[in-house]
């Protein structure tokens, strides 16, 4: 059996929530949340009956995909999240609803029978978040943020006081800088570091521990996940679906493309399998270099990408909009942790880092800026061209 799939603007989350509820209880069509106010209808499309939501992903580095999620997968994810958070409650939506993290705030609200408080669309405004947090009326309060939003809220006393109103704060979408984690621990904030993706209906590992019903294994260094929250696959791409969602040992697995370790029930993700460069004949994980760089003072929002080098092929390049450590200081810190081949060879300093609407760094834009900046340059490189505005 099949059902119709409709495109619904995510710019009005509460209206989207109405359509989402109908999709989940099968009284209406499946939905694709889109960022446009008036999405083009296109040709009518049908999807398998179990599918409730199709998430269109572009990612920061990858090829666009259409992730098909069943109603059961979305609701299973919401139920597991409520278990980890010790209860259902009212949510503050601070992320775009066409991304899985934002959409799951709506799903959890539907499951809890509550109405979320919604921030205005567009650039994230800490002051608006503070004001919105004051309107929460539920018994338990939750929100979901990316690390950059969390860091900006911690820049002011008002932001910190707003964060203290929450019983649970999910933080995901990218690795949280170590300094930021240490600060939240010192402040005693109820932070849950989430790991997951559209293919897992959102975060399915909290603070390194799999949610109820979630299975984790590491195969040849790559993290694989299984459980009731897995997507059906990629709409219109059976070959990719079969490759990314293999069946083994009685489970259907999702191959994340992430490198990691799973020991004593705790998952530690170390980086992307495809984010490794060969620098002078040595494999260097840019994710590990970035982890070290973000642990340095004033560099928590920095990004490390690959840059060309005449002799070594590719080298790590630090791109930052803050901090004043010299290239030699950064390179020495990286070499001490990861060895000399991992030393960054350049710094590109920007007024602002280009960001995706989700708040993640726009790595494709950053790579393009670096390519221009490094033409004939070496060492500490000034900003080249305007960066995309912050959200």
C-alpha beads as a LAMMPS data file, in Angstrom:
LAMMPS data file: protein, C-alpha beads

391 atoms
390 bonds

1 atom types
1 bond types

-500.0 500.0 xlo xhi
-500.0 500.0 ylo yhi
-500.0 500.0 zlo zhi

Masses

1 110.0

Atoms # bond

1 1 1 0.000 0.000 0.000
2 1 1 1.065 3.583 -0.621
3 1 1 0.174 7.072 0.559
4 1 1 0.677 10.544 -0.843
5 1 1 3.686 12.677 0.090
6 1 1 3.244 16.445 0.424
7 1 1 5.741 19.251 0.945
8 1 1 5.016 21.412 3.979
9 1 1 6.839 24.667 4.889
10 1 1 8.864 24.360 8.072
11 1 1 8.828 28.132 8.524
12 1 1 5.587 27.779 10.519
13 1 1 6.429 24.904 12.872
14 1 1 3.075 24.776 14.643
15 1 1 1.266 24.433 11.297
16 1 1 3.777 21.766 10.302
17 1 1 3.046 20.050 13.614
18 1 1 -0.629 19.744 12.647
19 1 1 0.292 18.007 9.372
20 1 1 2.903 15.905 11.141
21 1 1 0.330 14.652 13.653
22 1 1 -1.936 13.601 10.771
23 1 1 0.994 11.855 9.093
24 1 1 1.838 9.946 12.264
25 1 1 -1.702 8.746 12.971
26 1 1 -2.202 7.888 9.263
27 1 1 -5.171 10.255 8.905
28 1 1 -3.252 12.406 6.405
29 1 1 -0.464 12.201 3.840
30 1 1 3.221 11.751 4.592
31 1 1 5.145 15.024 4.800
32 1 1 8.440 16.477 3.655
33 1 1 9.288 19.579 5.711
34 1 1 10.995 22.182 3.523
35 1 1 12.581 25.556 4.345
36 1 1 10.667 27.491 1.686
37 1 1 7.569 29.477 2.613
38 1 1 5.757 28.386 -0.561
39 1 1 7.293 25.088 -1.708
40 1 1 6.784 24.072 -5.309
41 1 1 4.306 21.242 -5.480
42 1 1 6.055 19.314 -8.263
43 1 1 4.644 16.047 -9.508
44 1 1 2.367 14.117 -7.146
45 1 1 4.390 11.428 -5.373
46 1 1 3.523 8.262 -3.522
47 1 1 5.522 6.568 -0.766
48 1 1 5.055 3.238 1.040
49 1 1 2.255 3.336 3.626
50 1 1 4.548 3.038 6.710
51 1 1 6.535 6.157 5.718
52 1 1 5.443 9.239 7.647
53 1 1 8.223 11.735 6.956
54 1 1 10.843 12.221 4.259
55 1 1 13.815 14.367 5.287
56 1 1 15.748 15.986 2.461
57 1 1 19.362 16.212 3.556
58 1 1 22.141 18.223 1.985
59 1 1 24.632 17.943 4.833
60 1 1 27.797 19.989 5.130
61 1 1 29.895 17.859 2.795
62 1 1 27.780 15.148 1.217
63 1 1 25.410 14.527 -1.670
64 1 1 21.711 15.345 -1.100
65 1 1 19.592 12.360 -0.037
66 1 1 15.928 11.779 0.790
67 1 1 15.659 9.822 4.024
68 1 1 12.362 7.931 4.436
69 1 1 11.280 7.548 8.073
70 1 1 8.349 5.436 9.204
71 1 1 5.833 6.610 11.778
72 1 1 7.007 3.820 14.088
73 1 1 10.655 4.891 13.783
74 1 1 9.861 8.502 14.675
75 1 1 7.672 7.568 17.635
76 1 1 10.151 4.936 18.860
77 1 1 12.857 7.595 18.874
78 1 1 10.620 9.988 20.825
79 1 1 9.748 7.287 23.379
80 1 1 13.391 6.317 23.889
81 1 1 14.343 9.976 24.326
82 1 1 11.635 10.439 26.973
83 1 1 13.018 7.434 28.854
84 1 1 16.537 8.894 28.849
85 1 1 15.213 12.275 29.984
86 1 1 13.116 10.733 32.767
87 1 1 9.834 11.983 31.385
88 1 1 7.947 13.888 28.725
89 1 1 7.531 17.631 28.878
90 1 1 7.282 20.911 27.031
91 1 1 9.922 21.792 24.452
92 1 1 11.442 25.015 23.191
93 1 1 12.129 24.713 19.456
94 1 1 15.356 26.547 18.597
95 1 1 16.358 24.601 15.460
96 1 1 14.932 24.640 11.919
97 1 1 12.060 22.156 11.702
98 1 1 13.135 20.813 8.298
99 1 1 16.161 19.215 9.985
100 1 1 15.668 16.010 11.958
101 1 1 16.718 17.580 15.285
102 1 1 14.079 20.290 14.932
103 1 1 11.442 17.933 13.571
104 1 1 11.948 15.545 16.496
105 1 1 11.101 18.377 18.900
106 1 1 7.698 18.441 17.196
107 1 1 7.376 14.638 17.288
108 1 1 8.242 14.552 20.999
109 1 1 5.712 17.306 21.635
110 1 1 3.018 15.337 19.814
111 1 1 3.877 12.220 21.819
112 1 1 3.753 14.229 25.057
113 1 1 0.543 16.068 24.185
114 1 1 2.224 19.453 24.677
115 1 1 2.632 22.568 22.538
116 1 1 6.239 23.691 22.042
117 1 1 7.417 27.260 22.393
118 1 1 8.867 28.276 19.025
119 1 1 11.650 30.760 18.326
120 1 1 11.180 33.115 15.354
121 1 1 12.740 31.778 12.120
122 1 1 16.101 33.021 10.897
123 1 1 19.306 33.826 12.716
124 1 1 19.568 32.435 16.240
125 1 1 19.048 35.244 18.736
126 1 1 20.122 34.467 22.330
127 1 1 17.882 37.265 23.637
128 1 1 14.860 35.724 21.896
129 1 1 15.742 32.347 23.415
130 1 1 15.931 33.912 26.879
131 1 1 12.535 35.556 26.438
132 1 1 10.961 32.377 25.021
133 1 1 12.263 30.305 27.927
134 1 1 10.260 32.490 30.315
135 1 1 7.004 31.451 28.616
136 1 1 7.437 27.718 29.233
137 1 1 4.555 26.456 31.328
138 1 1 4.995 22.669 31.377
139 1 1 6.120 20.683 34.394
140 1 1 9.337 19.581 32.655
141 1 1 11.227 21.786 30.188
142 1 1 13.483 20.635 27.354
143 1 1 15.308 22.079 24.362
144 1 1 17.647 20.916 21.610
145 1 1 20.653 22.987 20.518
146 1 1 23.800 22.836 18.443
147 1 1 27.082 23.606 20.264
148 1 1 27.358 27.100 18.791
149 1 1 23.943 28.075 20.162
150 1 1 24.886 26.715 23.569
151 1 1 28.151 28.674 23.538
152 1 1 26.372 31.915 22.649
153 1 1 23.868 31.490 25.450
154 1 1 26.714 30.987 27.916
155 1 1 28.201 34.323 26.873
156 1 1 25.709 36.164 29.102
157 1 1 24.244 35.786 32.567
158 1 1 20.743 35.995 31.065
159 1 1 21.562 33.107 28.734
160 1 1 22.888 30.995 31.586
161 1 1 19.813 31.691 33.703
162 1 1 17.623 30.667 30.762
163 1 1 19.502 27.385 30.404
164 1 1 18.972 26.696 34.103
165 1 1 15.202 26.635 33.454
166 1 1 15.558 23.351 31.539
167 1 1 15.441 19.817 32.898
168 1 1 17.237 18.504 29.832
169 1 1 19.286 20.183 27.086
170 1 1 20.102 18.053 24.051
171 1 1 23.276 19.145 22.255
172 1 1 24.209 17.571 18.944
173 1 1 24.607 18.016 15.216
174 1 1 28.386 18.112 15.547
175 1 1 31.094 17.378 18.088
176 1 1 30.896 19.603 21.156
177 1 1 34.219 21.364 21.866
178 1 1 35.925 19.984 25.001
179 1 1 36.164 23.419 26.635
180 1 1 32.435 23.944 26.203
181 1 1 31.697 20.542 27.728
182 1 1 33.917 21.242 30.713
183 1 1 32.206 24.561 31.284
184 1 1 28.712 23.048 31.209
185 1 1 29.844 20.344 33.644
186 1 1 31.240 22.951 36.021
187 1 1 27.955 24.850 35.841
188 1 1 25.952 21.704 36.499
189 1 1 23.742 22.089 33.411
190 1 1 21.654 19.030 32.400
191 1 1 23.446 18.477 29.082
192 1 1 22.833 15.380 26.975
193 1 1 25.337 15.022 24.134
194 1 1 23.420 13.338 21.329
195 1 1 24.701 11.222 18.490
196 1 1 22.566 10.273 15.532
197 1 1 21.343 11.464 12.148
198 1 1 18.318 11.656 9.893
199 1 1 18.851 7.956 9.198
200 1 1 18.307 7.192 12.907
201 1 1 15.324 9.555 13.348
202 1 1 17.580 11.867 15.366
203 1 1 19.888 11.256 18.304
204 1 1 19.917 7.647 19.487
205 1 1 23.020 7.710 21.703
206 1 1 23.042 10.117 24.674
207 1 1 26.316 10.907 26.431
208 1 1 27.847 7.898 24.717
209 1 1 25.184 5.468 25.951
210 1 1 22.713 3.917 23.461
211 1 1 19.048 4.693 24.112
212 1 1 16.725 1.783 25.000
213 1 1 16.399 -0.600 22.051
214 1 1 19.462 0.774 20.259
215 1 1 22.307 -1.574 19.323
216 1 1 25.849 -0.439 18.536
217 1 1 28.754 -2.259 16.956
218 1 1 32.034 -1.227 15.332
219 1 1 33.017 -3.012 12.124
220 1 1 36.506 -2.329 10.732
221 1 1 36.553 0.867 12.772
222 1 1 33.176 2.123 11.484
223 1 1 30.238 2.700 13.827
224 1 1 27.044 0.839 12.935
225 1 1 23.661 1.282 14.628
226 1 1 20.507 -0.820 14.797
227 1 1 17.106 -0.424 16.418
228 1 1 13.469 0.517 15.847
229 1 1 14.387 4.126 15.015
230 1 1 16.187 3.284 11.740
231 1 1 14.949 4.815 8.496
232 1 1 13.437 2.670 5.767
233 1 1 16.215 3.925 3.516
234 1 1 16.692 6.485 0.779
235 1 1 13.673 7.295 -1.317
236 1 1 14.277 6.376 -4.947
237 1 1 17.737 4.880 -4.352
238 1 1 17.505 1.159 -3.619
239 1 1 21.197 0.558 -4.352
240 1 1 22.342 3.107 -1.746
241 1 1 19.774 1.797 0.725
242 1 1 21.083 -1.766 0.438
243 1 1 24.671 -0.600 0.849
244 1 1 24.093 1.668 3.847
245 1 1 21.513 -0.512 5.633
246 1 1 22.896 -4.082 5.551
247 1 1 21.289 -6.994 7.378
248 1 1 23.558 -9.091 9.616
249 1 1 23.356 -11.072 12.866
250 1 1 19.587 -10.792 12.927
251 1 1 19.576 -6.982 12.767
252 1 1 19.258 -4.329 10.121
253 1 1 22.210 -1.972 10.582
254 1 1 22.943 1.595 9.568
255 1 1 26.525 2.187 8.467
256 1 1 27.191 5.680 9.811
257 1 1 30.453 6.453 8.028
258 1 1 31.870 7.497 11.413
259 1 1 34.931 6.040 13.064
260 1 1 34.677 5.111 16.700
261 1 1 35.141 2.734 19.604
262 1 1 32.464 0.932 21.647
263 1 1 33.635 -0.392 24.977
264 1 1 31.838 -1.165 28.258
265 1 1 28.574 0.077 26.770
266 1 1 29.940 3.515 25.896
267 1 1 30.435 4.812 22.342
268 1 1 33.257 7.207 21.512
269 1 1 33.151 8.690 18.009
270 1 1 36.565 9.770 16.751
271 1 1 35.709 11.233 13.350
272 1 1 34.476 10.634 9.855
273 1 1 35.890 7.722 7.876
274 1 1 35.957 9.958 4.789
275 1 1 37.572 12.944 6.544
276 1 1 41.120 11.624 6.359
277 1 1 43.867 13.113 4.193
278 1 1 47.201 11.726 3.058
279 1 1 49.839 14.272 4.010
280 1 1 53.315 13.365 2.844
281 1 1 52.402 9.653 2.781
282 1 1 50.829 9.662 6.274
283 1 1 47.073 9.386 6.899
284 1 1 45.829 12.274 9.070
285 1 1 42.328 12.478 10.544
286 1 1 41.110 16.060 10.224
287 1 1 38.467 15.363 12.864
288 1 1 41.134 14.479 15.414
289 1 1 43.135 17.575 14.516
290 1 1 39.988 19.675 14.912
291 1 1 39.302 18.094 18.299
292 1 1 42.740 19.169 19.551
293 1 1 42.428 22.667 18.071
294 1 1 39.010 23.208 19.641
295 1 1 40.494 22.309 23.003
296 1 1 42.828 25.315 22.843
297 1 1 41.874 28.665 24.414
298 1 1 39.551 30.818 22.270
299 1 1 39.436 28.285 19.420
300 1 1 36.317 26.325 20.373
301 1 1 34.471 27.356 17.194
302 1 1 37.339 26.639 14.799
303 1 1 37.152 24.244 11.867
304 1 1 39.930 22.154 10.316
305 1 1 39.791 21.311 6.613
306 1 1 42.223 20.078 3.996
307 1 1 44.336 22.492 1.994
308 1 1 46.693 21.890 -0.941
309 1 1 50.457 21.712 -0.437
310 1 1 53.107 21.626 -3.150
311 1 1 55.293 19.044 -1.423
312 1 1 52.973 17.069 0.872
313 1 1 49.839 16.913 -1.269
314 1 1 47.372 17.983 1.436
315 1 1 47.762 19.549 4.871
316 1 1 45.428 20.464 7.747
317 1 1 44.260 24.084 7.685
318 1 1 42.701 25.828 10.699
319 1 1 39.857 28.222 9.902
320 1 1 38.723 30.443 12.753
321 1 1 36.765 33.577 13.532
322 1 1 38.162 33.975 17.030
323 1 1 41.272 33.545 19.106
324 1 1 44.809 34.778 18.732
325 1 1 47.122 31.767 19.161
326 1 1 49.891 31.715 16.590
327 1 1 50.260 28.997 13.979
328 1 1 53.323 27.633 15.768
329 1 1 51.428 27.361 19.084
330 1 1 48.576 25.481 17.430
331 1 1 50.901 23.260 15.419
332 1 1 52.950 22.359 18.498
333 1 1 49.823 21.410 20.451
334 1 1 48.583 19.190 17.615
335 1 1 51.994 17.582 17.133
336 1 1 52.212 16.774 20.834
337 1 1 48.841 14.981 20.715
338 1 1 48.832 13.428 17.237
339 1 1 52.384 13.559 15.876
340 1 1 54.207 15.921 13.533
341 1 1 52.430 14.875 10.289
342 1 1 49.158 16.220 11.752
343 1 1 50.543 19.726 12.346
344 1 1 48.332 22.385 10.655
345 1 1 50.275 24.286 8.011
346 1 1 48.028 27.359 7.745
347 1 1 45.492 29.466 9.627
348 1 1 42.757 31.300 7.742
349 1 1 41.117 33.987 9.878
350 1 1 37.588 35.118 9.006
351 1 1 35.265 37.701 10.481
352 1 1 32.557 35.018 10.580
353 1 1 32.456 31.311 9.810
354 1 1 29.969 30.310 7.106
355 1 1 27.176 28.282 8.684
356 1 1 24.362 26.090 7.438
357 1 1 20.804 26.924 8.601
358 1 1 21.192 24.102 11.150
359 1 1 24.028 25.993 12.819
360 1 1 26.706 23.578 11.643
361 1 1 29.797 24.925 9.860
362 1 1 29.297 25.011 6.098
363 1 1 32.384 22.991 5.263
364 1 1 31.931 23.203 1.506
365 1 1 31.937 27.004 1.720
366 1 1 34.912 26.918 4.088
367 1 1 36.897 24.661 1.749
368 1 1 36.192 27.085 -1.117
369 1 1 37.383 30.045 0.983
370 1 1 40.534 28.156 1.932
371 1 1 41.285 27.313 -1.706
372 1 1 41.213 31.023 -2.576
373 1 1 43.070 32.105 0.555
374 1 1 45.979 29.713 0.055
375 1 1 46.834 30.751 -3.468
376 1 1 50.458 31.720 -3.070
377 1 1 50.133 32.106 0.699
378 1 1 51.636 30.329 3.692
379 1 1 51.237 30.390 7.440
380 1 1 48.693 32.809 8.921
381 1 1 46.313 33.894 6.143
382 1 1 43.832 36.778 6.431
383 1 1 40.183 36.498 5.485
384 1 1 39.424 36.277 1.777
385 1 1 36.023 37.471 0.630
386 1 1 32.895 37.760 2.756
387 1 1 31.873 34.709 4.698
388 1 1 28.250 33.619 4.847
389 1 1 26.338 35.324 7.653
390 1 1 25.946 33.680 11.026
391 1 1 22.570 32.262 12.016

Bonds

1 1 1 2
2 1 2 3
3 1 3 4
4 1 4 5
5 1 5 6
6 1 6 7
7 1 7 8
8 1 8 9
9 1 9 10
10 1 10 11
11 1 11 12
12 1 12 13
13 1 13 14
14 1 14 15
15 1 15 16
16 1 16 17
17 1 17 18
18 1 18 19
19 1 19 20
20 1 20 21
21 1 21 22
22 1 22 23
23 1 23 24
24 1 24 25
25 1 25 26
26 1 26 27
27 1 27 28
28 1 28 29
29 1 29 30
30 1 30 31
31 1 31 32
32 1 32 33
33 1 33 34
34 1 34 35
35 1 35 36
36 1 36 37
37 1 37 38
38 1 38 39
39 1 39 40
40 1 40 41
41 1 41 42
42 1 42 43
43 1 43 44
44 1 44 45
45 1 45 46
46 1 46 47
47 1 47 48
48 1 48 49
49 1 49 50
50 1 50 51
51 1 51 52
52 1 52 53
53 1 53 54
54 1 54 55
55 1 55 56
56 1 56 57
57 1 57 58
58 1 58 59
59 1 59 60
60 1 60 61
61 1 61 62
62 1 62 63
63 1 63 64
64 1 64 65
65 1 65 66
66 1 66 67
67 1 67 68
68 1 68 69
69 1 69 70
70 1 70 71
71 1 71 72
72 1 72 73
73 1 73 74
74 1 74 75
75 1 75 76
76 1 76 77
77 1 77 78
78 1 78 79
79 1 79 80
80 1 80 81
81 1 81 82
82 1 82 83
83 1 83 84
84 1 84 85
85 1 85 86
86 1 86 87
87 1 87 88
88 1 88 89
89 1 89 90
90 1 90 91
91 1 91 92
92 1 92 93
93 1 93 94
94 1 94 95
95 1 95 96
96 1 96 97
97 1 97 98
98 1 98 99
99 1 99 100
100 1 100 101
101 1 101 102
102 1 102 103
103 1 103 104
104 1 104 105
105 1 105 106
106 1 106 107
107 1 107 108
108 1 108 109
109 1 109 110
110 1 110 111
111 1 111 112
112 1 112 113
113 1 113 114
114 1 114 115
115 1 115 116
116 1 116 117
117 1 117 118
118 1 118 119
119 1 119 120
120 1 120 121
121 1 121 122
122 1 122 123
123 1 123 124
124 1 124 125
125 1 125 126
126 1 126 127
127 1 127 128
128 1 128 129
129 1 129 130
130 1 130 131
131 1 131 132
132 1 132 133
133 1 133 134
134 1 134 135
135 1 135 136
136 1 136 137
137 1 137 138
138 1 138 139
139 1 139 140
140 1 140 141
141 1 141 142
142 1 142 143
143 1 143 144
144 1 144 145
145 1 145 146
146 1 146 147
147 1 147 148
148 1 148 149
149 1 149 150
150 1 150 151
151 1 151 152
152 1 152 153
153 1 153 154
154 1 154 155
155 1 155 156
156 1 156 157
157 1 157 158
158 1 158 159
159 1 159 160
160 1 160 161
161 1 161 162
162 1 162 163
163 1 163 164
164 1 164 165
165 1 165 166
166 1 166 167
167 1 167 168
168 1 168 169
169 1 169 170
170 1 170 171
171 1 171 172
172 1 172 173
173 1 173 174
174 1 174 175
175 1 175 176
176 1 176 177
177 1 177 178
178 1 178 179
179 1 179 180
180 1 180 181
181 1 181 182
182 1 182 183
183 1 183 184
184 1 184 185
185 1 185 186
186 1 186 187
187 1 187 188
188 1 188 189
189 1 189 190
190 1 190 191
191 1 191 192
192 1 192 193
193 1 193 194
194 1 194 195
195 1 195 196
196 1 196 197
197 1 197 198
198 1 198 199
199 1 199 200
200 1 200 201
201 1 201 202
202 1 202 203
203 1 203 204
204 1 204 205
205 1 205 206
206 1 206 207
207 1 207 208
208 1 208 209
209 1 209 210
210 1 210 211
211 1 211 212
212 1 212 213
213 1 213 214
214 1 214 215
215 1 215 216
216 1 216 217
217 1 217 218
218 1 218 219
219 1 219 220
220 1 220 221
221 1 221 222
222 1 222 223
223 1 223 224
224 1 224 225
225 1 225 226
226 1 226 227
227 1 227 228
228 1 228 229
229 1 229 230
230 1 230 231
231 1 231 232
232 1 232 233
233 1 233 234
234 1 234 235
235 1 235 236
236 1 236 237
237 1 237 238
238 1 238 239
239 1 239 240
240 1 240 241
241 1 241 242
242 1 242 243
243 1 243 244
244 1 244 245
245 1 245 246
246 1 246 247
247 1 247 248
248 1 248 249
249 1 249 250
250 1 250 251
251 1 251 252
252 1 252 253
253 1 253 254
254 1 254 255
255 1 255 256
256 1 256 257
257 1 257 258
258 1 258 259
259 1 259 260
260 1 260 261
261 1 261 262
262 1 262 263
263 1 263 264
264 1 264 265
265 1 265 266
266 1 266 267
267 1 267 268
268 1 268 269
269 1 269 270
270 1 270 271
271 1 271 272
272 1 272 273
273 1 273 274
274 1 274 275
275 1 275 276
276 1 276 277
277 1 277 278
278 1 278 279
279 1 279 280
280 1 280 281
281 1 281 282
282 1 282 283
283 1 283 284
284 1 284 285
285 1 285 286
286 1 286 287
287 1 287 288
288 1 288 289
289 1 289 290
290 1 290 291
291 1 291 292
292 1 292 293
293 1 293 294
294 1 294 295
295 1 295 296
296 1 296 297
297 1 297 298
298 1 298 299
299 1 299 300
300 1 300 301
301 1 301 302
302 1 302 303
303 1 303 304
304 1 304 305
305 1 305 306
306 1 306 307
307 1 307 308
308 1 308 309
309 1 309 310
310 1 310 311
311 1 311 312
312 1 312 313
313 1 313 314
314 1 314 315
315 1 315 316
316 1 316 317
317 1 317 318
318 1 318 319
319 1 319 320
320 1 320 321
321 1 321 322
322 1 322 323
323 1 323 324
324 1 324 325
325 1 325 326
326 1 326 327
327 1 327 328
328 1 328 329
329 1 329 330
330 1 330 331
331 1 331 332
332 1 332 333
333 1 333 334
334 1 334 335
335 1 335 336
336 1 336 337
337 1 337 338
338 1 338 339
339 1 339 340
340 1 340 341
341 1 341 342
342 1 342 343
343 1 343 344
344 1 344 345
345 1 345 346
346 1 346 347
347 1 347 348
348 1 348 349
349 1 349 350
350 1 350 351
351 1 351 352
352 1 352 353
353 1 353 354
354 1 354 355
355 1 355 356
356 1 356 357
357 1 357 358
358 1 358 359
359 1 359 360
360 1 360 361
361 1 361 362
362 1 362 363
363 1 363 364
364 1 364 365
365 1 365 366
366 1 366 367
367 1 367 368
368 1 368 369
369 1 369 370
370 1 370 371
371 1 371 372
372 1 372 373
373 1 373 374
374 1 374 375
375 1 375 376
376 1 376 377
377 1 377 378
378 1 378 379
379 1 379 380
380 1 380 381
381 1 381 382
382 1 382 383
383 1 383 384
384 1 384 385
385 1 385 386
386 1 386 387
387 1 387 388
388 1 388 389
389 1 389 390
390 1 390 391
